[in-house]
Amino acid sequence: MGNWLKSLGFPVSAMEVSSGTNRRLPQMASELIRYRDLLFILAWKDIKVRYKQSIMGFLWAILMPLLIITASILVRLVFSLASGKTVTFSDSVSVGLKALPWSFFVSSIRFATTSLSANANLVSKIYFPREVLPLSAVLASLVDFGVASAAMVMVLVVGRVGISIHLVWLPVLVLLLIVLTAGLGILLSCMNLFFRDVKYLVEILLMFGILFTPVFFEARTLGKWAPILLLNPVGTILESINDVVIRHSAPNYGWVLYAACWAYFGFLVSWKIFDSAEAYFAESI
């Protein structure tokens, strides 16, 4: 990897780099753009490793959302039997729709958290913007998300869910989720490098996080307690996606702005913390 970077004219050791820690954000962004080829190569490597010698290949990208959908339908059936309310097709599709971005979030955070510690040789011996590693994990999970989304589009078409003008919000909401996930992934990868038990805490939070995120259900079913659930920005984005795709209505602009603030400022703050701690990565790994 070092020879490959050097052949492209990139510095391969800390001694060759004029910039240190506490870079300004424009400088950090410029450097990340400069190393974009490395970002794509690492993401592709993660994808190939993930599906190496796999018979199902990219079909595994559909398996996790499918398991979540199956589990949620069973939960809804139990509640319907208790309440006497039947489960409609739109209810099932709604769960499937929200399961896709939730699976992307979980997968991205899980792989991003360990991305620095899993690439100790690169971090300690070769210079490059270290944020490339957690971002490549997010990018690799984004490919899985794209594959699963293509399957979901087919389901929506077959089920004749229909479309509306409010679908113009969908790219914006997906982008917010990506930025929010990337920021959290950058921060957790940094924390895990200094405190290795962070990855175990992350696994526990991701395991039980679905119970506090409106994936199996809609936030409005909680009535006046719904805003508490929507304080989770991921839940806000999932509910907004459900609004524009399934319910054919505009999302709540206030909550979208709330999620956008979390995504934008969370990413910038996480990136700055990551940059400030980068000088200590090699000795802590």
C-alpha positions as YAML, in Angstrom:
chain: A
units: angstrom
residues:
- id: 1
  name: MET
  ca: [0.00, 0.00, 0.00]
- id: 2
  name: GLY
  ca: [2.86, 2.38, 0.81]
- id: 3
  name: ASN
  ca: [4.51, 1.90, -2.59]
- id: 4
  name: TRP
  ca: [1.16, 2.43, -4.31]
- id: 5
  name: LEU
  ca: [0.63, 5.72, -2.48]
- id: 6
  name: LYS
  ca: [4.16, 6.89, -3.21]
- id: 7
  name: SER
  ca: [3.78, 6.09, -6.91]
- id: 8
  name: LEU
  ca: [0.83, 8.51, -6.99]
- id: 9
  name: GLY
  ca: [2.90, 11.24, -5.38]
- id: 10
  name: PHE
  ca: [1.37, 10.99, -1.92]
- id: 11
  name: PRO
  ca: [3.57, 11.28, 1.20]
- id: 12
  name: VAL
  ca: [3.94, 7.89, 2.89]
- id: 13
  name: SER
  ca: [5.39, 8.89, 6.23]
- id: 14
  name: ALA
  ca: [4.62, 11.49, 8.83]
- id: 15
  name: MET
  ca: [8.03, 13.12, 8.19]
- id: 16
  name: GLU
  ca: [6.99, 13.93, 4.62]
- id: 17
  name: VAL
  ca: [3.86, 15.78, 5.69]
- id: 18
  name: SER
  ca: [4.03, 19.51, 6.28]
- id: 19
  name: SER
  ca: [0.64, 19.73, 7.95]
- id: 20
  name: GLY
  ca: [0.13, 18.46, 11.47]
- id: 21
  name: THR
  ca: [-2.80, 18.28, 13.76]
- id: 22
  name: ASN
  ca: [-5.38, 21.01, 14.24]
- id: 23
  name: ARG
  ca: [-5.82, 21.59, 10.53]
- id: 24
  name: ARG
  ca: [-8.51, 23.95, 9.38]
- id: 25
  name: LEU
  ca: [-11.64, 22.38, 7.96]
- id: 26
  name: PRO
  ca: [-11.00, 23.59, 4.37]
- id: 27
  name: GLN
  ca: [-7.52, 22.05, 4.53]
- id: 28
  name: MET
  ca: [-8.95, 18.79, 5.89]
- id: 29
  name: ALA
  ca: [-11.55, 18.68, 3.13]
- id: 30
  name: SER
  ca: [-8.96, 19.43, 0.46]
- id: 31
  name: GLU
  ca: [-6.71, 16.65, 1.70]
- id: 32
  name: LEU
  ca: [-9.59, 14.18, 1.83]
- id: 33
  name: ILE
  ca: [-10.48, 15.01, -1.78]
- id: 34
  name: ARG
  ca: [-6.85, 14.49, -2.74]
- id: 35
  name: TYR
  ca: [-6.95, 10.98, -1.26]
- id: 36
  name: ARG
  ca: [-10.35, 10.11, -2.74]
- id: 37
  name: ASP
  ca: [-8.82, 7.29, -4.81]
- id: 38
  name: LEU
  ca: [-7.56, 5.66, -1.63]
- id: 39
  name: LEU
  ca: [-11.04, 6.02, -0.13]
- id: 40
  name: PHE
  ca: [-12.61, 4.16, -3.04]
- id: 41
  name: ILE
  ca: [-9.91, 1.46, -3.04]
- id: 42
  name: LEU
  ca: [-10.31, 0.79, 0.69]
- id: 43
  name: ALA
  ca: [-14.10, 0.68, 0.32]
- id: 44
  name: TRP
  ca: [-13.81, -1.79, -2.55]
- id: 45
  name: LYS
  ca: [-11.38, -3.88, -0.48]
- id: 46
  name: ASP
  ca: [-13.92, -3.99, 2.36]
- id: 47
  name: ILE
  ca: [-16.61, -5.13, -0.07]
- id: 48
  name: LYS
  ca: [-14.43, -7.87, -1.56]
- id: 49
  name: VAL
  ca: [-13.35, -9.14, 1.87]
- id: 50
  name: ARG
  ca: [-16.96, -9.12, 3.07]
- id: 51
  name: TYR
  ca: [-18.18, -11.29, 0.19]
- id: 52
  name: LYS
  ca: [-15.02, -13.31, -0.47]
- id: 53
  name: GLN
  ca: [-15.88, -17.00, -1.04]
- id: 54
  name: SER
  ca: [-19.53, -16.15, -0.44]
- id: 55
  name: ILE
  ca: [-22.04, -18.14, -2.48]
- id: 56
  name: MET
  ca: [-24.86, -15.62, -2.09]
- id: 57
  name: GLY
  ca: [-22.66, -12.58, -2.79]
- id: 58
  name: PHE
  ca: [-24.56, -9.30, -2.67]
- id: 59
  name: LEU
  ca: [-27.75, -11.14, -1.73]
- id: 60
  name: TRP
  ca: [-26.41, -10.98, 1.83]
- id: 61
  name: ALA
  ca: [-27.11, -7.24, 1.65]
- id: 62
  name: ILE
  ca: [-30.81, -8.12, 1.51]
- id: 63
  name: LEU
  ca: [-30.70, -10.74, 4.26]
- id: 64
  name: MET
  ca: [-30.44, -8.41, 7.27]
- id: 65
  name: PRO
  ca: [-33.33, -6.14, 6.21]
- id: 66
  name: LEU
  ca: [-35.34, -9.27, 5.41]
- id: 67
  name: LEU
  ca: [-34.75, -10.65, 8.90]
- id: 68
  name: ILE
  ca: [-35.78, -7.32, 10.45]
- id: 69
  name: ILE
  ca: [-38.92, -7.22, 8.29]
- id: 70
  name: THR
  ca: [-39.85, -10.80, 9.23]
- id: 71
  name: ALA
  ca: [-39.34, -10.13, 12.94]
- id: 72
  name: SER
  ca: [-41.33, -6.91, 12.82]
- id: 73
  name: ILE
  ca: [-44.23, -8.51, 10.97]
- id: 74
  name: LEU
  ca: [-44.38, -11.21, 13.66]
- id: 75
  name: VAL
  ca: [-44.40, -8.51, 16.34]
- id: 76
  name: ARG
  ca: [-47.17, -6.64, 14.50]
- id: 77
  name: LEU
  ca: [-49.20, -9.85, 14.16]
- id: 78
  name: VAL
  ca: [-48.98, -10.44, 17.90]
- id: 79
  name: PHE
  ca: [-50.17, -6.90, 18.61]
- id: 80
  name: SER
  ca: [-52.94, -7.22, 16.03]
- id: 81
  name: LEU
  ca: [-54.22, -10.41, 17.63]
- id: 82
  name: ALA
  ca: [-54.26, -8.66, 21.00]
- id: 83
  name: SER
  ca: [-55.95, -5.49, 19.73]
- id: 84
  name: GLY
  ca: [-58.10, -6.96, 16.99]
- id: 85
  name: LYS
  ca: [-56.55, -4.68, 14.35]
- id: 86
  name: THR
  ca: [-55.38, -6.34, 11.14]
- id: 87
  name: VAL
  ca: [-51.93, -5.81, 9.66]
- id: 88
  name: THR
  ca: [-52.15, -4.11, 6.26]
- id: 89
  name: PHE
  ca: [-49.77, -4.34, 3.32]
- id: 90
  name: SER
  ca: [-48.69, -0.74, 3.84]
- id: 91
  name: ASP
  ca: [-47.75, -1.56, 7.44]
- id: 92
  name: SER
  ca: [-45.45, -4.36, 6.27]
- id: 93
  name: VAL
  ca: [-43.92, -2.26, 3.49]
- id: 94
  name: SER
  ca: [-43.39, 0.59, 5.93]
- id: 95
  name: VAL
  ca: [-41.34, -1.67, 8.18]
- id: 96
  name: GLY
  ca: [-39.31, -2.94, 5.24]
- id: 97
  name: LEU
  ca: [-38.67, 0.58, 4.01]
- id: 98
  name: LYS
  ca: [-37.34, 1.73, 7.37]
- id: 99
  name: ALA
  ca: [-35.37, -1.48, 7.88]
- id: 100
  name: LEU
  ca: [-33.10, -0.65, 4.94]
- id: 101
  name: PRO
  ca: [-31.65, 2.65, 6.23]
- id: 102
  name: TRP
  ca: [-31.52, 1.20, 9.75]
- id: 103
  name: SER
  ca: [-29.46, -1.76, 8.48]
- id: 104
  name: PHE
  ca: [-27.17, 0.67, 6.66]
- id: 105
  name: PHE
  ca: [-26.71, 2.65, 9.86]
- id: 106
  name: VAL
  ca: [-25.96, -0.43, 11.96]
- id: 107
  name: SER
  ca: [-23.55, -1.94, 9.43]
- id: 108
  name: SER
  ca: [-21.71, 1.35, 8.90]
- id: 109
  name: ILE
  ca: [-21.25, 2.06, 12.61]
- id: 110
  name: ARG
  ca: [-20.17, -1.51, 13.37]
- id: 111
  name: PHE
  ca: [-17.43, -1.56, 10.71]
- id: 112
  name: ALA
  ca: [-16.40, 2.09, 11.13]
- id: 113
  name: THR
  ca: [-15.86, 1.70, 14.88]
- id: 114
  name: THR
  ca: [-13.15, -0.95, 14.39]
- id: 115
  name: SER
  ca: [-11.73, 0.47, 11.14]
- id: 116
  name: LEU
  ca: [-8.67, 2.11, 12.75]
- id: 117
  name: SER
  ca: [-7.74, -0.73, 15.10]
- id: 118
  name: ALA
  ca: [-8.26, -3.29, 12.32]
- id: 119
  name: ASN
  ca: [-5.79, -1.45, 10.08]
- id: 120
  name: ALA
  ca: [-3.01, -0.93, 12.61]
- id: 121
  name: ASN
  ca: [-0.22, -1.33, 10.05]
- id: 122
  name: LEU
  ca: [-1.62, 1.42, 7.84]
- id: 123
  name: VAL
  ca: [-2.25, 3.80, 10.72]
- id: 124
  name: SER
  ca: [1.18, 3.41, 12.32]
- id: 125
  name: LYS
  ca: [3.41, 3.21, 9.22]
- id: 126
  name: ILE
  ca: [1.84, 5.11, 6.33]
- id: 127
  name: TYR
  ca: [0.63, 8.68, 6.16]
- id: 128
  name: PHE
  ca: [-2.82, 9.45, 4.78]
- id: 129
  name: PRO
  ca: [-5.89, 11.18, 6.23]
- id: 130
  name: ARG
  ca: [-6.94, 8.59, 8.81]
- id: 131
  name: GLU
  ca: [-10.60, 9.53, 8.45]
- id: 132
  name: VAL
  ca: [-10.46, 7.69, 5.13]
- id: 133
  name: LEU
  ca: [-10.73, 4.39, 7.04]
- id: 134
  name: PRO
  ca: [-14.09, 4.94, 8.83]
- id: 135
  name: LEU
  ca: [-15.44, 6.72, 5.75]
- id: 136
  name: SER
  ca: [-14.51, 3.74, 3.56]
- id: 137
  name: ALA
  ca: [-16.50, 1.49, 5.93]
- id: 138
  name: VAL
  ca: [-19.52, 3.76, 5.51]
- id: 139
  name: LEU
  ca: [-19.05, 3.79, 1.73]
- id: 140
  name: ALA
  ca: [-18.87, -0.02, 1.59]
- id: 141
  name: SER
  ca: [-22.11, -0.30, 3.58]
- id: 142
  name: LEU
  ca: [-23.66, 2.24, 1.24]
- id: 143
  name: VAL
  ca: [-23.14, -0.23, -1.62]
- id: 144
  name: ASP
  ca: [-25.09, -2.85, 0.35]
- id: 145
  name: PHE
  ca: [-27.77, -0.25, 0.98]
- id: 146
  name: GLY
  ca: [-28.02, 0.42, -2.76]
- id: 147
  name: VAL
  ca: [-28.46, -3.28, -3.55]
- id: 148
  name: ALA
  ca: [-31.16, -3.72, -0.91]
- id: 149
  name: SER
  ca: [-32.89, -0.51, -2.02]
- id: 150
  name: ALA
  ca: [-33.14, -1.81, -5.58]
- id: 151
  name: ALA
  ca: [-35.00, -4.85, -4.24]
- id: 152
  name: MET
  ca: [-37.28, -2.60, -2.16]
- id: 153
  name: VAL
  ca: [-38.15, -0.52, -5.22]
- id: 154
  name: MET
  ca: [-39.38, -3.68, -6.92]
- id: 155
  name: VAL
  ca: [-41.57, -4.46, -3.90]
- id: 156
  name: LEU
  ca: [-43.02, -0.95, -3.94]
- id: 157
  name: VAL
  ca: [-43.76, -1.19, -7.66]
- id: 158
  name: VAL
  ca: [-45.39, -4.63, -7.38]
- id: 159
  name: GLY
  ca: [-47.39, -3.48, -4.36]
- id: 160
  name: ARG
  ca: [-48.53, -0.36, -6.26]
- id: 161
  name: VAL
  ca: [-47.59, 1.94, -3.43]
- id: 162
  name: GLY
  ca: [-47.51, 4.84, -5.87]
- id: 163
  name: ILE
  ca: [-45.49, 8.03, -5.97]
- id: 164
  name: SER
  ca: [-46.02, 11.67, -5.07]
- id: 165
  name: ILE
  ca: [-44.28, 15.02, -5.39]
- id: 166
  name: HIS
  ca: [-42.98, 14.58, -1.85]
- id: 167
  name: LEU
  ca: [-40.47, 12.00, -3.12]
- id: 168
  name: VAL
  ca: [-38.17, 14.94, -3.91]
- id: 169
  name: TRP
  ca: [-37.37, 14.87, -0.20]
- id: 170
  name: LEU
  ca: [-36.01, 11.32, -0.37]
- id: 171
  name: PRO
  ca: [-32.46, 12.15, -1.64]
- id: 172
  name: VAL
  ca: [-32.17, 14.88, 0.99]
- id: 173
  name: LEU
  ca: [-33.19, 12.52, 3.79]
- id: 174
  name: VAL
  ca: [-30.83, 9.78, 2.60]
- id: 175
  name: LEU
  ca: [-27.99, 12.30, 2.42]
- id: 176
  name: LEU
  ca: [-28.71, 13.42, 5.98]
- id: 177
  name: LEU
  ca: [-28.55, 9.81, 7.14]
- id: 178
  name: ILE
  ca: [-25.21, 9.27, 5.36]
- id: 179
  name: VAL
  ca: [-23.66, 12.43, 6.85]
- id: 180
  name: LEU
  ca: [-25.00, 11.63, 10.32]
- id: 181
  name: THR
  ca: [-23.66, 8.07, 10.10]
- id: 182
  name: ALA
  ca: [-20.28, 9.19, 8.77]
- id: 183
  name: GLY
  ca: [-19.83, 11.69, 11.58]
- id: 184
  name: LEU
  ca: [-20.71, 9.16, 14.27]
- id: 185
  name: GLY
  ca: [-18.49, 6.54, 12.62]
- id: 186
  name: ILE
  ca: [-15.51, 8.92, 12.60]
- id: 187
  name: LEU
  ca: [-15.99, 9.76, 16.28]
- id: 188
  name: LEU
  ca: [-16.46, 6.14, 17.43]
- id: 189
  name: SER
  ca: [-13.45, 4.88, 15.44]
- id: 190
  name: CYS
  ca: [-11.30, 7.46, 17.23]
- id: 191
  name: MET
  ca: [-12.72, 6.58, 20.64]
- id: 192
  name: ASN
  ca: [-12.28, 2.86, 20.06]
- id: 193
  name: LEU
  ca: [-8.60, 3.35, 19.30]
- id: 194
  name: PHE
  ca: [-8.01, 4.78, 22.78]
- id: 195
  name: PHE
  ca: [-10.63, 2.73, 24.65]
- id: 196
  name: ARG
  ca: [-11.02, -0.73, 23.13]
- id: 197
  name: ASP
  ca: [-14.18, -1.51, 25.09]
- id: 198
  name: VAL
  ca: [-16.03, 1.10, 23.01]
- id: 199
  name: LYS
  ca: [-16.69, -1.50, 20.30]
- id: 200
  name: TYR
  ca: [-18.48, -3.71, 22.85]
- id: 201
  name: LEU
  ca: [-20.63, -0.83, 24.05]
- id: 202
  name: VAL
  ca: [-21.45, -0.01, 20.43]
- id: 203
  name: GLU
  ca: [-22.56, -3.60, 19.80]
- id: 204
  name: ILE
  ca: [-24.88, -3.48, 22.81]
- id: 205
  name: LEU
  ca: [-26.35, -0.12, 21.78]
- id: 206
  name: LEU
  ca: [-26.90, -1.28, 18.21]
- id: 207
  name: MET
  ca: [-28.52, -4.50, 19.41]
- id: 208
  name: PHE
  ca: [-31.09, -2.77, 21.60]
- id: 209
  name: GLY
  ca: [-31.24, 0.50, 19.66]
- id: 210
  name: ILE
  ca: [-33.93, -0.84, 17.36]
- id: 211
  name: LEU
  ca: [-36.29, -0.96, 20.34]
- id: 212
  name: PHE
  ca: [-35.91, 2.81, 20.77]
- id: 213
  name: THR
  ca: [-36.02, 3.64, 17.07]
- id: 214
  name: PRO
  ca: [-39.26, 3.64, 15.03]
- id: 215
  name: VAL
  ca: [-38.47, 0.69, 12.77]
- id: 216
  name: PHE
  ca: [-41.03, -1.89, 13.97]
- id: 217
  name: PHE
  ca: [-43.60, 0.81, 14.61]
- id: 218
  name: GLU
  ca: [-44.41, 4.44, 13.84]
- id: 219
  name: ALA
  ca: [-43.60, 7.16, 16.33]
- id: 220
  name: ARG
  ca: [-47.14, 8.55, 16.16]
- id: 221
  name: THR
  ca: [-48.46, 5.37, 17.79]
- id: 222
  name: LEU
  ca: [-46.97, 6.66, 21.06]
- id: 223
  name: GLY
  ca: [-49.20, 9.72, 20.97]
- id: 224
  name: LYS
  ca: [-47.91, 12.57, 23.11]
- id: 225
  name: TRP
  ca: [-44.69, 10.64, 23.84]
- id: 226
  name: ALA
  ca: [-43.72, 10.55, 20.15]
- id: 227
  name: PRO
  ca: [-41.43, 13.64, 20.35]
- id: 228
  name: ILE
  ca: [-39.27, 11.85, 22.92]
- id: 229
  name: LEU
  ca: [-38.68, 9.05, 20.45]
- id: 230
  name: LEU
  ca: [-37.92, 11.52, 17.68]
- id: 231
  name: LEU
  ca: [-35.12, 13.08, 19.71]
- id: 232
  name: ASN
  ca: [-33.11, 10.26, 18.18]
- id: 233
  name: PRO
  ca: [-32.12, 11.88, 14.84]
- id: 234
  name: VAL
  ca: [-31.96, 8.49, 13.13]
- id: 235
  name: GLY
  ca: [-35.57, 7.86, 14.12]
- id: 236
  name: THR
  ca: [-36.54, 11.28, 12.79]
- id: 237
  name: ILE
  ca: [-34.99, 10.49, 9.41]
- id: 238
  name: LEU
  ca: [-36.66, 7.06, 9.25]
- id: 239
  name: GLU
  ca: [-40.07, 8.53, 10.03]
- id: 240
  name: SER
  ca: [-39.56, 11.23, 7.41]
- id: 241
  name: ILE
  ca: [-38.65, 8.63, 4.78]
- id: 242
  name: ASN
  ca: [-41.80, 6.73, 5.66]
- id: 243
  name: ASP
  ca: [-43.85, 9.93, 5.30]
- id: 244
  name: VAL
  ca: [-42.63, 10.78, 1.79]
- id: 245
  name: VAL
  ca: [-42.63, 7.22, 0.37]
- id: 246
  name: ILE
  ca: [-45.51, 5.36, 2.03]
- id: 247
  name: ARG
  ca: [-47.83, 8.05, 3.36]
- id: 248
  name: HIS
  ca: [-47.29, 10.44, 0.40]
- id: 249
  name: SER
  ca: [-47.03, 13.44, 2.68]
- id: 250
  name: ALA
  ca: [-44.41, 16.06, 3.39]
- id: 251
  name: PRO
  ca: [-42.11, 15.39, 6.34]
- id: 252
  name: ASN
  ca: [-42.28, 17.52, 9.44]
- id: 253
  name: TYR
  ca: [-39.99, 20.41, 8.51]
- id: 254
  name: GLY
  ca: [-39.08, 21.15, 12.11]
- id: 255
  name: TRP
  ca: [-37.89, 17.60, 12.75]
- id: 256
  name: VAL
  ca: [-36.04, 17.49, 9.43]
- id: 257
  name: LEU
  ca: [-34.20, 20.68, 10.41]
- id: 258
  name: TYR
  ca: [-33.43, 19.10, 13.77]
- id: 259
  name: ALA
  ca: [-31.93, 16.03, 12.08]
- id: 260
  name: ALA
  ca: [-30.02, 18.24, 9.63]
- id: 261
  name: CYS
  ca: [-28.40, 20.14, 12.51]
- id: 262
  name: TRP
  ca: [-27.35, 16.88, 14.13]
- id: 263
  name: ALA
  ca: [-25.93, 15.61, 10.83]
- id: 264
  name: TYR
  ca: [-24.08, 18.79, 9.84]
- id: 265
  name: PHE
  ca: [-22.69, 19.96, 13.16]
- id: 266
  name: GLY
  ca: [-22.18, 16.40, 14.40]
- id: 267
  name: PHE
  ca: [-20.04, 15.59, 11.39]
- id: 268
  name: LEU
  ca: [-17.94, 18.76, 11.71]
- id: 269
  name: VAL
  ca: [-17.39, 18.36, 15.46]
- id: 270
  name: SER
  ca: [-16.55, 14.66, 15.13]
- id: 271
  name: TRP
  ca: [-14.14, 15.36, 12.28]
- id: 272
  name: LYS
  ca: [-12.39, 18.09, 14.30]
- id: 273
  name: ILE
  ca: [-12.07, 15.83, 17.36]
- id: 274
  name: PHE
  ca: [-10.70, 13.10, 15.14]
- id: 275
  name: ASP
  ca: [-8.13, 15.48, 13.64]
- id: 276
  name: SER
  ca: [-7.01, 16.75, 17.05]
- id: 277
  name: ALA
  ca: [-6.45, 13.19, 18.32]
- id: 278
  name: GLU
  ca: [-4.75, 11.93, 15.14]
- id: 279
  name: ALA
  ca: [-1.23, 12.75, 16.37]
- id: 280
  name: TYR
  ca: [-1.63, 10.16, 19.14]
- id: 281
  name: PHE
  ca: [-3.01, 7.33, 16.97]
- id: 282
  name: ALA
  ca: [0.32, 5.60, 16.25]
- id: 283
  name: GLU
  ca: [1.36, 5.37, 19.89]
- id: 284
  name: SER
  ca: [-2.07, 4.21, 21.03]
- id: 285
  name: ILE
  ca: [-2.60, 1.49, 18.48]
...
